[in-house]
Amino acid sequence: MGTFASISIAVSVDRQRARVAIQRCRDSLEADERRFSHFDPGSEISRSLRREVIAAEAQQEIDQVMRACRSLEEESGGVFRATDPRTGRIDTAGYVKGYAIRKAAEAIRNEGVHDFLLSVGGDTTCSGAPNQRRPWRVAVADPLRPRAIAALLEVHDGAVATAGVTQRGEHIWRSGDHGSSEHLSWTVTGPDIALADAFSTIGFAMGPKGISWVNGHEGYASLVVMRDGSLTGDSMLLRAS
């Protein structure tokens, strides 16, 4: 995935339990990097795409991720791409980061830690709360001003994912007539980080029609930063920000 990760854990959690949970999270992310990296010719997905024989368990998980990508491509009318349009090769990058975050969060929960925030490459999943007074707060970066915040969202047991120009420059193919250059970043909130991550990419690529497309999925909503610095999207998120 070639990115950074950070974890915040509520101070009420036992320190040793927290250390173990953090290590399990790291192990999970590193394992998925080895399995799903398209940049590493030795990764299991790279070997699978070359039709080399890999462990059955690895192939089953890769097939599962590919099915999810194809489903998103079909549901979005081809806006989400399960293949690279330049090469025709299968490309899981639009889904696999969120999928890996979901698995890493589950690894943390499996160690008995339920109050945490995990952020990987700017996409975040939250569980529980940092304390009894308030939920987790997730900042949406301002793509126009480095280190500035466009919005601050309060999240309890949910996910926040952003696509656009903030983390890696503009790297999303805008979908023909759907695309609009008037928006710079597209944030999606929802219960599942894997889908929120994919939906943010789809929304960004769709442009204005993406707001209603995302909102058509129960529990998911969009917050969009426009080129002039204004915000648009779901009314509840606009009020919360």
Order of alpha helices (4+ residues) and beta strands (2+ residues): beta-alpha-alpha-alpha-alpha-beta-beta-beta-beta-beta-beta-alpha-alpha-beta-beta-alpha
